[in-house]
Amino acid sequence: MTAMRAVSPDTVSAPVGGYSHGISVPPGCRTLFISGQIPERPDGTVPESFAEQCRAVWANIAAVLRADGLTVADLVKVNTFLTSADQVDENGAIRREVLGEHRPALTVMIAQTLESQWLLEIDAIAMSGS
């Protein structure tokens, strides 16, 4: 894992919900941009419940990270697109379960997904030491 550090100035309200206002990474880090991951499993199925879809998306993100020798601890920025504000709390709980104590920079938006069966999509940026 890189020596990234959280940036949360006293002049901004404290972050709530498991994120950092900013993440600083040292020079020379390798960067991985992860495209929006959808709740489709490797066999092509899409779970019905939001919780299962959320876990499927995080499993896809973890697989992309692993393929480049990284883990969720290397995430520096996560963008989450939900289809309903009613999903915010459950999404946050699952994200905190997946990330543990790690707090990347974070944005959560309510948006329409490309396919109506997808209840969310997440893209991310990860960085690793050179």
N, CA, C and O atoms as CSV, one atom per row, in Angstrom:
chain,resi,resn,atom,element,x,y,z
A,1,MET,N,N,0.842,-1.180,0.000
A,1,MET,CA,C,0.000,0.000,0.000
A,1,MET,C,C,0.883,1.238,0.000
A,1,MET,O,O,1.951,1.245,0.613
A,2,THR,N,N,0.440,2.277,-0.684
A,2,THR,CA,C,1.202,3.519,-0.742
A,2,THR,C,C,1.099,4.264,0.579
A,2,THR,O,O,0.278,3.938,1.436
A,3,ALA,N,N,1.941,5.258,0.723
A,3,ALA,CA,C,1.905,6.114,1.905
A,3,ALA,C,C,0.945,7.267,1.645
A,3,ALA,O,O,1.316,8.429,1.813
A,4,MET,N,N,-0.276,6.963,1.242
A,4,MET,CA,C,-1.255,8.012,1.015
A,4,MET,C,C,-1.695,8.556,2.368
A,4,MET,O,O,-1.594,7.872,3.387
A,5,ARG,N,N,-2.183,9.789,2.366
A,5,ARG,CA,C,-2.662,10.355,3.614
A,5,ARG,C,C,-3.942,11.143,3.379
A,5,ARG,O,O,-4.134,11.750,2.326
A,6,ALA,N,N,-4.806,11.119,4.374
A,6,ALA,CA,C,-6.063,11.854,4.304
A,6,ALA,C,C,-5.790,13.342,4.470
A,6,ALA,O,O,-4.905,13.743,5.226
A,7,VAL,N,N,-6.557,14.150,3.759
A,7,VAL,CA,C,-6.476,15.599,3.872
A,7,VAL,C,C,-7.857,16.093,4.271
A,7,VAL,O,O,-8.791,16.061,3.469
A,8,SER,N,N,-7.983,16.546,5.504
A,8,SER,CA,C,-9.257,17.044,6.013
A,8,SER,C,C,-8.989,18.317,6.817
A,8,SER,O,O,-8.769,18.245,8.026
A,9,PRO,N,N,-9.005,19.478,6.165
A,9,PRO,CA,C,-8.689,20.727,6.857
A,9,PRO,C,C,-9.730,21.103,7.907
A,9,PRO,O,O,-10.906,20.759,7.784
A,10,ASP,N,N,-9.281,21.811,8.939
A,10,ASP,CA,C,-10.178,22.265,10.007
A,10,ASP,C,C,-11.197,23.281,9.510
A,10,ASP,O,O,-12.201,23.522,10.180
A,11,THR,N,N,-10.961,23.876,8.358
A,11,THR,CA,C,-11.847,24.906,7.822
A,11,THR,C,C,-13.015,24.328,7.021
A,11,THR,O,O,-13.809,25.074,6.448
A,12,VAL,N,N,-13.114,22.995,6.984
A,12,VAL,CA,C,-14.202,22.308,6.291
A,12,VAL,C,C,-14.886,21.407,7.314
A,12,VAL,O,O,-14.219,20.836,8.177
A,13,SER,N,N,-16.207,21.273,7.229
A,13,SER,CA,C,-16.910,20.419,8.184
A,13,SER,C,C,-16.353,19.001,8.131
A,13,SER,O,O,-15.940,18.528,7.073
A,14,ALA,N,N,-16.345,18.330,9.274
A,14,ALA,CA,C,-15.791,16.979,9.371
A,14,ALA,C,C,-16.553,16.025,8.464
A,14,ALA,O,O,-17.778,16.099,8.376
A,15,PRO,N,N,-15.835,15.123,7.787
A,15,PRO,CA,C,-16.521,14.159,6.919
A,15,PRO,C,C,-17.348,13.173,7.746
A,15,PRO,O,O,-16.931,12.725,8.814
A,16,VAL,N,N,-18.509,12.855,7.230
A,16,VAL,CA,C,-19.360,11.842,7.860
A,16,VAL,C,C,-19.656,10.773,6.819
A,16,VAL,O,O,-19.690,11.073,5.626
A,17,GLY,N,N,-19.865,9.562,7.235
A,17,GLY,CA,C,-20.246,8.515,6.302
A,17,GLY,C,C,-19.097,7.716,5.733
A,17,GLY,O,O,-19.300,6.975,4.771
A,18,GLY,N,N,-17.905,7.828,6.276
A,18,GLY,CA,C,-16.823,6.942,5.857
A,18,GLY,C,C,-16.043,7.397,4.641
A,18,GLY,O,O,-15.863,6.623,3.701
A,19,TYR,N,N,-15.576,8.641,4.639
A,19,TYR,CA,C,-14.747,9.108,3.540
A,19,TYR,C,C,-13.768,10.153,4.051
A,19,TYR,O,O,-13.862,10.589,5.199
A,20,SER,N,N,-12.832,10.555,3.203
A,20,SER,CA,C,-11.913,11.649,3.485
A,20,SER,C,C,-12.210,12.769,2.501
A,20,SER,O,O,-12.602,12.508,1.363
A,21,HIS,N,N,-12.027,14.023,2.932
A,21,HIS,CA,C,-12.230,15.143,2.007
A,21,HIS,C,C,-11.261,15.064,0.842
A,21,HIS,O,O,-11.620,15.384,-0.291
A,22,GLY,N,N,-10.066,14.652,1.105
A,22,GLY,CA,C,-9.063,14.514,0.052
A,22,GLY,C,C,-8.067,13.432,0.426
A,22,GLY,O,O,-7.930,13.070,1.594
A,23,ILE,N,N,-7.381,12.925,-0.575
A,23,ILE,CA,C,-6.326,11.935,-0.369
A,23,ILE,C,C,-5.091,12.439,-1.108
A,23,ILE,O,O,-5.151,12.750,-2.297
A,24,SER,N,N,-3.985,12.515,-0.400
A,24,SER,CA,C,-2.725,12.916,-1.003
A,24,SER,C,C,-1.877,11.668,-1.220
A,24,SER,O,O,-1.734,10.834,-0.326
A,25,VAL,N,N,-1.318,11.555,-2.422
A,25,VAL,CA,C,-0.455,10.411,-2.727
A,25,VAL,C,C,0.929,10.935,-3.106
A,25,VAL,O,O,1.049,12.000,-3.711
A,26,PRO,N,N,1.963,10.193,-2.752
A,26,PRO,CA,C,3.321,10.658,-3.051
A,26,PRO,C,C,3.634,10.593,-4.540
A,26,PRO,O,O,2.991,9.856,-5.287
A,27,PRO,N,N,4.627,11.369,-4.963
A,27,PRO,CA,C,5.043,11.337,-6.371
A,27,PRO,C,C,5.488,9.935,-6.782
A,27,PRO,O,O,5.961,9.152,-5.958
A,28,GLY,N,N,5.330,9.638,-8.050
A,28,GLY,CA,C,5.806,8.362,-8.582
A,28,GLY,C,C,4.856,7.206,-8.393
A,28,GLY,O,O,5.224,6.061,-8.655
A,29,CYS,N,N,3.646,7.471,-7.947
A,29,CYS,CA,C,2.686,6.389,-7.753
A,29,CYS,C,C,2.126,5.915,-9.092
A,29,CYS,O,O,1.969,6.692,-10.034
A,30,ARG,N,N,1.834,4.630,-9.145
A,30,ARG,CA,C,1.175,4.027,-10.297
A,30,ARG,C,C,-0.324,4.221,-10.107
A,30,ARG,O,O,-0.826,4.072,-8.993
A,31,THR,N,N,-1.042,4.548,-11.167
A,31,THR,CA,C,-2.469,4.846,-11.070
A,31,THR,C,C,-3.288,3.841,-11.870
A,31,THR,O,O,-2.925,3.481,-12.989
A,32,LEU,N,N,-4.394,3.392,-11.286
A,32,LEU,CA,C,-5.339,2.504,-11.961
A,32,LEU,C,C,-6.707,3.178,-11.949
A,32,LEU,O,O,-7.249,3.478,-10.886
A,33,PHE,N,N,-7.261,3.414,-13.136
A,33,PHE,CA,C,-8.599,3.976,-13.268
A,33,PHE,C,C,-9.554,2.813,-13.520
A,33,PHE,O,O,-9.387,2.064,-14.482
A,34,ILE,N,N,-10.541,2.667,-12.664
A,34,ILE,CA,C,-11.495,1.556,-12.776
A,34,ILE,C,C,-12.792,2.093,-13.368
A,34,ILE,O,O,-13.433,2.972,-12.791
A,35,SER,N,N,-13.164,1.564,-14.502
A,35,SER,CA,C,-14.421,1.956,-15.152
A,35,SER,C,C,-15.602,1.631,-14.258
A,35,SER,O,O,-15.496,0.832,-13.327
A,36,GLY,N,N,-16.727,2.262,-14.554
A,36,GLY,CA,C,-17.941,1.994,-13.795
A,36,GLY,C,C,-18.244,0.507,-13.783
A,36,GLY,O,O,-18.414,-0.119,-14.829
A,37,GLN,N,N,-18.309,-0.044,-12.580
A,37,GLN,CA,C,-18.601,-1.464,-12.426
A,37,GLN,C,C,-20.085,-1.637,-12.148
A,37,GLN,O,O,-20.662,-0.931,-11.321
A,38,ILE,N,N,-20.684,-2.570,-12.840
A,38,ILE,CA,C,-22.117,-2.821,-12.750
A,38,ILE,C,C,-22.354,-4.075,-11.907
A,38,ILE,O,O,-21.420,-4.839,-11.661
A,39,PRO,N,N,-23.589,-4.293,-11.465
A,39,PRO,CA,C,-23.881,-5.425,-10.595
A,39,PRO,C,C,-24.110,-6.737,-11.340
A,39,PRO,O,O,-24.994,-7.517,-10.986
A,40,GLU,N,N,-23.322,-6.965,-12.353
A,40,GLU,CA,C,-23.433,-8.213,-13.097
A,40,GLU,C,C,-22.342,-9.162,-12.626
A,40,GLU,O,O,-21.168,-8.797,-12.555
A,41,ARG,N,N,-22.748,-10.380,-12.306
A,41,ARG,CA,C,-21.796,-11.409,-11.860
A,41,ARG,C,C,-21.081,-12.001,-13.079
A,41,ARG,O,O,-21.526,-11.813,-14.212
A,42,PRO,N,N,-19.972,-12.717,-12.847
A,42,PRO,CA,C,-19.239,-13.316,-13.973
A,42,PRO,C,C,-20.095,-14.222,-14.862
A,42,PRO,O,O,-19.810,-14.376,-16.050
A,43,ASP,N,N,-21.140,-14.819,-14.289
A,43,ASP,CA,C,-21.997,-15.698,-15.100
A,43,ASP,C,C,-23.087,-14.925,-15.855
A,43,ASP,O,O,-23.936,-15.528,-16.511
A,44,GLY,N,N,-23.061,-13.584,-15.760
A,44,GLY,CA,C,-24.015,-12.764,-16.487
A,44,GLY,C,C,-25.302,-12.446,-15.748
A,44,GLY,O,O,-26.136,-11.694,-16.251
A,45,THR,N,N,-25.473,-13.009,-14.562
A,45,THR,CA,C,-26.693,-12.741,-13.805
A,45,THR,C,C,-26.564,-11.430,-13.030
A,45,THR,O,O,-25.466,-10.989,-12.691
A,46,VAL,N,N,-27.717,-10.825,-12.764
A,46,VAL,CA,C,-27.789,-9.611,-11.963
A,46,VAL,C,C,-28.683,-9.912,-10.769
A,46,VAL,O,O,-29.851,-10.258,-10.947
A,47,PRO,N,N,-28.152,-9.786,-9.548
A,47,PRO,CA,C,-28.977,-10.046,-8.361
A,47,PRO,C,C,-30.167,-9.100,-8.314
A,47,PRO,O,O,-30.150,-8.032,-8.927
A,48,GLU,N,N,-31.200,-9.501,-7.582
A,48,GLU,CA,C,-32.397,-8.672,-7.495
A,48,GLU,C,C,-32.302,-7.605,-6.423
A,48,GLU,O,O,-32.679,-6.459,-6.666
A,49,SER,N,N,-31.803,-7.953,-5.231
A,49,SER,CA,C,-31.814,-6.994,-4.126
A,49,SER,C,C,-30.682,-5.982,-4.244
A,49,SER,O,O,-29.645,-6.253,-4.848
A,50,PHE,N,N,-30.905,-4.806,-3.653
A,50,PHE,CA,C,-29.865,-3.780,-3.687
A,50,PHE,C,C,-28.606,-4.267,-2.980
A,50,PHE,O,O,-27.506,-4.078,-3.499
A,51,ALA,N,N,-28.735,-4.880,-1.825
A,51,ALA,CA,C,-27.556,-5.338,-1.068
A,51,ALA,C,C,-26.725,-6.318,-1.891
A,51,ALA,O,O,-25.498,-6.219,-1.919
A,52,GLU,N,N,-27.387,-7.262,-2.561
A,52,GLU,CA,C,-26.653,-8.231,-3.387
A,52,GLU,C,C,-25.988,-7.545,-4.578
A,52,GLU,O,O,-24.863,-7.884,-4.947
A,53,GLN,N,N,-26.687,-6.578,-5.180
A,53,GLN,CA,C,-26.094,-5.842,-6.296
A,53,GLN,C,C,-24.883,-5.041,-5.829
A,53,GLN,O,O,-23.857,-5.008,-6.507
A,54,CYS,N,N,-25.004,-4.404,-4.685
A,54,CYS,CA,C,-23.900,-3.613,-4.153
A,54,CYS,C,C,-22.680,-4.502,-3.897
A,54,CYS,O,O,-21.558,-4.134,-4.244
A,55,ARG,N,N,-22.897,-5.650,-3.299
A,55,ARG,CA,C,-21.787,-6.578,-3.043
A,55,ARG,C,C,-21.186,-7.112,-4.355
A,55,ARG,O,O,-19.977,-7.325,-4.438
A,56,ALA,N,N,-22.016,-7.324,-5.361
A,56,ALA,CA,C,-21.510,-7.782,-6.660
A,56,ALA,C,C,-20.626,-6.712,-7.300
A,56,ALA,O,O,-19.585,-7.029,-7.876
A,57,VAL,N,N,-21.035,-5.452,-7.200
A,57,VAL,CA,C,-20.227,-4.360,-7.744
A,57,VAL,C,C,-18.886,-4.293,-7.024
A,57,VAL,O,O,-17.846,-4.172,-7.670
A,58,TRP,N,N,-18.894,-4.370,-5.692
A,58,TRP,CA,C,-17.641,-4.336,-4.935
A,58,TRP,C,C,-16.764,-5.542,-5.250
A,58,TRP,O,O,-15.538,-5.427,-5.261
A,59,ALA,N,N,-17.373,-6.692,-5.504
A,59,ALA,CA,C,-16.591,-7.878,-5.896
A,59,ALA,C,C,-15.915,-7.633,-7.249
A,59,ALA,O,O,-14.769,-8.036,-7.452
A,60,ASN,N,N,-16.613,-6.980,-8.165
A,60,ASN,CA,C,-16.026,-6.656,-9.465
A,60,ASN,C,C,-14.871,-5.669,-9.316
A,60,ASN,O,O,-13.835,-5.820,-9.962
A,61,ILE,N,N,-15.051,-4.661,-8.463
A,61,ILE,CA,C,-13.977,-3.700,-8.212
A,61,ILE,C,C,-12.763,-4.413,-7.622
A,61,ILE,O,O,-11.634,-4.185,-8.056
A,62,ALA,N,N,-12.995,-5.277,-6.631
A,62,ALA,CA,C,-11.894,-6.025,-6.008
A,62,ALA,C,C,-11.168,-6.890,-7.035
A,62,ALA,O,O,-9.946,-7.025,-6.974
A,63,ALA,N,N,-11.904,-7.474,-7.974
A,63,ALA,CA,C,-11.286,-8.316,-9.008
A,63,ALA,C,C,-10.394,-7.489,-9.927
A,63,ALA,O,O,-9.302,-7.928,-10.288
A,64,VAL,N,N,-10.848,-6.297,-10.309
A,64,VAL,CA,C,-10.026,-5.425,-11.155
A,64,VAL,C,C,-8.771,-5.006,-10.389
A,64,VAL,O,O,-7.672,-5.009,-10.944
A,65,LEU,N,N,-8.933,-4.652,-9.136
A,65,LEU,CA,C,-7.781,-4.279,-8.309
A,65,LEU,C,C,-6.778,-5.429,-8.218
A,65,LEU,O,O,-5.581,-5.232,-8.428
A,66,ARG,N,N,-7.268,-6.625,-7.907
A,66,ARG,CA,C,-6.393,-7.809,-7.789
A,66,ARG,C,C,-5.638,-8.079,-9.078
A,66,ARG,O,O,-4.469,-8.463,-9.052
A,67,ALA,N,N,-6.313,-7.877,-10.212
A,67,ALA,CA,C,-5.683,-8.131,-11.504
A,67,ALA,C,C,-4.481,-7.225,-11.740
A,67,ALA,O,O,-3.624,-7.524,-12.572
A,68,ASP,N,N,-4.421,-6.110,-11.001
A,68,ASP,CA,C,-3.277,-5.198,-11.123
A,68,ASP,C,C,-2.424,-5.203,-9.854
A,68,ASP,O,O,-1.604,-4.307,-9.652
A,69,GLY,N,N,-2.617,-6.211,-9.000
A,69,GLY,CA,C,-1.810,-6.339,-7.791
A,69,GLY,C,C,-2.175,-5.362,-6.689
A,69,GLY,O,O,-1.338,-5.050,-5.842
A,70,LEU,N,N,-3.408,-4.872,-6.683
A,70,LEU,CA,C,-3.848,-3.892,-5.695
A,70,LEU,C,C,-4.983,-4.445,-4.844
A,70,LEU,O,O,-5.505,-5.527,-5.113
A,71,THR,N,N,-5.358,-3.692,-3.815
A,71,THR,CA,C,-6.487,-4.040,-2.947
A,71,THR,C,C,-7.346,-2.803,-2.730
A,71,THR,O,O,-7.008,-1.717,-3.200
A,72,VAL,N,N,-8.451,-2.967,-2.023
A,72,VAL,CA,C,-9.317,-1.816,-1.741
A,72,VAL,C,C,-8.580,-0.763,-0.907
A,72,VAL,O,O,-8.976,0.403,-0.915
A,73,ALA,N,N,-7.537,-1.140,-0.199
A,73,ALA,CA,C,-6.749,-0.184,0.584
A,73,ALA,C,C,-5.989,0.791,-0.310
A,73,ALA,O,O,-5.489,1.807,0.174
A,74,ASP,N,N,-5.894,0.499,-1.611
A,74,ASP,CA,C,-5.208,1.373,-2.563
A,74,ASP,C,C,-6.164,2.354,-3.243
A,74,ASP,O,O,-5.722,3.191,-4.031
A,75,LEU,N,N,-7.453,2.266,-2.957
A,75,LEU,CA,C,-8.413,3.192,-3.550
A,75,LEU,C,C,-8.202,4.598,-3.003
A,75,LEU,O,O,-8.068,4.787,-1.794
A,76,VAL,N,N,-8.174,5.582,-3.897
A,76,VAL,CA,C,-8.051,6.968,-3.463
A,76,VAL,C,C,-9.316,7.765,-3.766
A,76,VAL,O,O,-9.554,8.794,-3.133
A,77,LYS,N,N,-10.128,7.318,-4.713
A,77,LYS,CA,C,-11.357,8.020,-5.078
A,77,LYS,C,C,-12.399,7.020,-5.530
A,77,LYS,O,O,-12.116,6.139,-6.341
A,78,VAL,N,N,-13.609,7.160,-5.002
A,78,VAL,CA,C,-14.723,6.286,-5.357
A,78,VAL,C,C,-15.930,7.156,-5.709
A,78,VAL,O,O,-16.312,8.039,-4.942
A,79,ASN,N,N,-16.526,6.898,-6.877
A,79,ASN,CA,C,-17.763,7.566,-7.294
A,79,ASN,C,C,-18.863,6.517,-7.355
A,79,ASN,O,O,-18.752,5.527,-8.079
A,80,THR,N,N,-19.919,6.740,-6.595
A,80,THR,CA,C,-21.033,5.800,-6.551
A,80,THR,C,C,-22.269,6.455,-7.140
A,80,THR,O,O,-22.630,7.571,-6.767
A,81,PHE,N,N,-22.916,5.753,-8.064
A,81,PHE,CA,C,-24.134,6.222,-8.700
A,81,PHE,C,C,-25.275,5.309,-8.260
A,81,PHE,O,O,-25.317,4.139,-8.640
A,82,LEU,N,N,-26.193,5.837,-7.465
A,82,LEU,CA,C,-27.353,5.090,-6.985
A,82,LEU,C,C,-28.584,5.516,-7.773
A,82,LEU,O,O,-28.639,6.633,-8.287
A,83,THR,N,N,-29.568,4.633,-7.869
A,83,THR,CA,C,-30.793,4.985,-8.590
A,83,THR,C,C,-31.859,5.569,-7.680
A,83,THR,O,O,-32.889,6.038,-8.164
A,84,SER,N,N,-31.631,5.552,-6.347
A,84,SER,CA,C,-32.610,6.094,-5.413
A,84,SER,C,C,-31.920,6.555,-4.141
A,84,SER,O,O,-30.983,5.916,-3.664
A,85,ALA,N,N,-32.389,7.664,-3.600
A,85,ALA,CA,C,-31.860,8.150,-2.327
A,85,ALA,C,C,-32.150,7.167,-1.193
A,85,ALA,O,O,-31.475,7.192,-0.164
A,86,ASP,N,N,-33.142,6.307,-1.374
A,86,ASP,CA,C,-33.465,5.297,-0.355
A,86,ASP,C,C,-32.337,4.286,-0.171
A,86,ASP,O,O,-32.329,3.554,0.819
A,87,GLN,N,N,-31.389,4.230,-1.099
A,87,GLN,CA,C,-30.294,3.256,-1.040
A,87,GLN,C,C,-29.057,3.787,-0.316
A,87,GLN,O,O,-28.111,3.034,-0.086
A,88,VAL,N,N,-29.051,5.059,0.043
A,88,VAL,CA,C,-27.848,5.696,0.586
A,88,VAL,C,C,-27.337,4.998,1.839
A,88,VAL,O,O,-26.147,4.691,1.920
A,89,ASP,N,N,-28.196,4.740,2.811
A,89,ASP,CA,C,-27.741,4.141,4.068
A,89,ASP,C,C,-27.198,2.729,3.866
A,89,ASP,O,O,-26.136,2.392,4.389
A,90,GLU,N,N,-27.914,1.911,3.117
A,90,GLU,CA,C,-27.464,0.537,2.876
A,90,GLU,C,C,-26.160,0.533,2.078
A,90,GLU,O,O,-25.260,-0.260,2.354
A,91,ASN,N,N,-26.064,1.413,1.099
A,91,ASN,CA,C,-24.835,1.532,0.327
A,91,ASN,C,C,-23.661,1.890,1.237
A,91,ASN,O,O,-22.596,1.279,1.151
A,92,GLY,N,N,-23.856,2.869,2.099
A,92,GLY,CA,C,-22.786,3.287,3.009
A,92,GLY,C,C,-22.358,2.170,3.946
A,92,GLY,O,O,-21.167,1.992,4.202
A,93,ALA,N,N,-23.318,1.422,4.453
A,93,ALA,CA,C,-22.992,0.322,5.369
A,93,ALA,C,C,-22.176,-0.755,4.661
A,93,ALA,O,O,-21.205,-1.266,5.220
A,94,ILE,N,N,-22.559,-1.096,3.449
A,94,ILE,CA,C,-21.816,-2.128,2.702
A,94,ILE,C,C,-20.439,-1.607,2.319
A,94,ILE,O,O,-19.458,-2.347,2.399
A,95,ARG,N,N,-20.349,-0.342,1.904
A,95,ARG,CA,C,-19.040,0.236,1.568
A,95,ARG,C,C,-18.101,0.188,2.776
A,95,ARG,O,O,-16.937,-0.189,2.644
A,96,ARG,N,N,-18.602,0.568,3.945
A,96,ARG,CA,C,-17.765,0.537,5.157
A,96,ARG,C,C,-17.374,-0.894,5.520
A,96,ARG,O,O,-16.276,-1.126,6.024
A,97,GLU,N,N,-18.257,-1.844,5.271
A,97,GLU,CA,C,-17.952,-3.258,5.492
A,97,GLU,C,C,-16.805,-3.700,4.580
A,97,GLU,O,O,-15.890,-4.396,5.020
A,98,VAL,N,N,-16.858,-3.299,3.324
A,98,VAL,CA,C,-15.839,-3.683,2.342
A,98,VAL,C,C,-14.513,-2.978,2.610
A,98,VAL,O,O,-13.455,-3.605,2.548
A,99,LEU,N,N,-14.560,-1.678,2.908
A,99,LEU,CA,C,-13.337,-0.886,3.043
A,99,LEU,C,C,-12.732,-0.922,4.447
A,99,LEU,O,O,-11.570,-0.555,4.626
A,100,GLY,N,N,-13.492,-1.353,5.429
A,100,GLY,CA,C,-12.968,-1.357,6.798
A,100,GLY,C,C,-12.643,0.068,7.230
A,100,GLY,O,O,-13.471,0.968,7.088
A,101,GLU,N,N,-11.447,0.271,7.752
A,101,GLU,CA,C,-11.035,1.588,8.247
A,101,GLU,C,C,-10.537,2.525,7.141
A,101,GLU,O,O,-10.306,3.707,7.393
A,102,HIS,N,N,-10.372,2.012,5.933
A,102,HIS,CA,C,-9.872,2.836,4.830
A,102,HIS,C,C,-10.936,3.844,4.419
A,102,HIS,O,O,-12.106,3.489,4.274
A,103,ARG,N,N,-10.537,5.094,4.230
A,103,ARG,CA,C,-11.475,6.168,3.900
A,103,ARG,C,C,-10.999,6.950,2.673
A,103,ARG,O,O,-10.368,7.995,2.829
A,104,PRO,N,N,-11.285,6.469,1.456
A,104,PRO,CA,C,-10.906,7.224,0.253
A,104,PRO,C,C,-11.797,8.455,0.085
A,104,PRO,O,O,-12.813,8.596,0.765
A,105,ALA,N,N,-11.407,9.334,-0.818
A,105,ALA,CA,C,-12.289,10.434,-1.213
A,105,ALA,C,C,-13.517,9.790,-1.868
A,105,ALA,O,O,-13.409,8.744,-2.508
A,106,LEU,N,N,-14.674,10.418,-1.705
A,106,LEU,CA,C,-15.921,9.744,-2.071
A,106,LEU,C,C,-16.947,10.737,-2.598
A,106,LEU,O,O,-17.068,11.857,-2.102
A,107,THR,N,N,-17.680,10.299,-3.612
A,107,THR,CA,C,-18.843,11.028,-4.101
A,107,THR,C,C,-19.965,10.022,-4.286
A,107,THR,O,O,-19.747,8.937,-4.824
A,108,VAL,N,N,-21.172,10.378,-3.840
A,108,VAL,CA,C,-22.361,9.544,-4.044
A,108,VAL,C,C,-23.392,10.413,-4.759
A,108,VAL,O,O,-23.714,11.513,-4.309
A,109,MET,N,N,-23.907,9.903,-5.884
A,109,MET,CA,C,-24.873,10.643,-6.686
A,109,MET,C,C,-26.099,9.781,-6.962
A,109,MET,O,O,-26.014,8.553,-6.991
A,110,ILE,N,N,-27.216,10.423,-7.160
A,110,ILE,CA,C,-28.430,9.736,-7.598
A,110,ILE,C,C,-28.509,9.953,-9.109
A,110,ILE,O,O,-28.486,11.087,-9.586
A,111,ALA,N,N,-28.601,8.856,-9.848
A,111,ALA,CA,C,-28.572,8.933,-11.313
A,111,ALA,C,C,-29.353,7.764,-11.906
A,111,ALA,O,O,-29.700,6.812,-11.207
A,112,GLN,N,N,-29.613,7.853,-13.169
A,112,GLN,CA,C,-30.233,6.757,-13.900
A,112,GLN,C,C,-29.115,5.903,-14.490
A,112,GLN,O,O,-28.190,6.435,-15.105
A,113,THR,N,N,-29.189,4.597,-14.310
A,113,THR,CA,C,-28.185,3.707,-14.889
A,113,THR,C,C,-28.576,3.350,-16.323
A,113,THR,O,O,-29.720,3.540,-16.737
A,114,LEU,N,N,-27.611,2.835,-17.065
A,114,LEU,CA,C,-27.840,2.491,-18.466
A,114,LEU,C,C,-28.909,1.409,-18.616
A,114,LEU,O,O,-29.743,1.469,-19.519
A,115,GLU,N,N,-28.876,0.427,-17.728
A,115,GLU,CA,C,-29.874,-0.659,-17.735
A,115,GLU,C,C,-30.758,-0.512,-16.495
A,115,GLU,O,O,-30.247,-0.332,-15.390
A,116,SER,N,N,-32.065,-0.586,-16.668
A,116,SER,CA,C,-32.990,-0.343,-15.555
A,116,SER,C,C,-32.864,-1.370,-14.433
A,116,SER,O,O,-33.252,-1.086,-13.300
A,117,GLN,N,N,-32.333,-2.550,-14.721
A,117,GLN,CA,C,-32.191,-3.562,-13.667
A,117,GLN,C,C,-31.015,-3.269,-12.738
A,117,GLN,O,O,-30.966,-3.798,-11.627
A,118,TRP,N,N,-30.061,-2.431,-13.175
A,118,TRP,CA,C,-28.912,-2.073,-12.336
A,118,TRP,C,C,-29.337,-0.998,-11.353
A,118,TRP,O,O,-29.817,0.060,-11.762
A,119,LEU,N,N,-29.169,-1.251,-10.076
A,119,LEU,CA,C,-29.562,-0.298,-9.043
A,119,LEU,C,C,-28.418,0.630,-8.643
A,119,LEU,O,O,-28.628,1.597,-7.910
A,120,LEU,N,N,-27.205,0.338,-9.125
A,120,LEU,CA,C,-26.055,1.189,-8.855
A,120,LEU,C,C,-24.931,0.883,-9.820
A,120,LEU,O,O,-24.939,-0.131,-10.518
A,121,GLU,N,N,-23.962,1.789,-9.843
A,121,GLU,CA,C,-22.728,1.603,-10.593
A,121,GLU,C,C,-21.647,2.363,-9.822
A,121,GLU,O,O,-21.910,3.438,-9.283
A,122,ILE,N,N,-20.441,1.813,-9.768
A,122,ILE,CA,C,-19.346,2.462,-9.035
A,122,ILE,C,C,-18.098,2.467,-9.914
A,122,ILE,O,O,-17.722,1.445,-10.488
A,123,ASP,N,N,-17.454,3.652,-10.009
A,123,ASP,CA,C,-16.134,3.722,-10.622
A,123,ASP,C,C,-15.149,4.186,-9.566
A,123,ASP,O,O,-15.555,4.712,-8.529
A,124,ALA,N,N,-13.857,4.000,-9.814
A,124,ALA,CA,C,-12.874,4.303,-8.786
A,124,ALA,C,C,-11.499,4.573,-9.374
A,124,ALA,O,O,-11.226,4.260,-10.533
A,125,ILE,N,N,-10.652,5.153,-8.564
A,125,ILE,CA,C,-9.249,5.358,-8.891
A,125,ILE,C,C,-8.421,4.785,-7.744
A,125,ILE,O,O,-8.695,5.045,-6.572
A,126,ALA,N,N,-7.410,4.008,-8.099
A,126,ALA,CA,C,-6.504,3.430,-7.103
A,126,ALA,C,C,-5.075,3.828,-7.455
A,126,ALA,O,O,-4.742,4.034,-8.622
A,127,MET,N,N,-4.244,3.930,-6.434
A,127,MET,CA,C,-2.837,4.265,-6.650
A,127,MET,C,C,-1.972,3.372,-5.782
A,127,MET,O,O,-2.345,2.976,-4.678
A,128,SER,N,N,-0.805,3.071,-6.325
A,128,SER,CA,C,0.144,2.213,-5.621
A,128,SER,C,C,1.533,2.810,-5.756
A,128,SER,O,O,1.842,3.466,-6.750
A,129,GLY,N,N,2.366,2.580,-4.754
A,129,GLY,CA,C,3.744,3.053,-4.805
A,129,GLY,C,C,4.469,2.501,-6.008
A,129,GLY,O,O,4.130,1.427,-6.505
A,130,SER,N,N,5.469,3.232,-6.482
A,130,SER,CA,C,6.195,2.831,-7.693
A,130,SER,C,C,7.036,1.593,-7.442
A,130,SER,O,O,7.715,1.114,-8.351
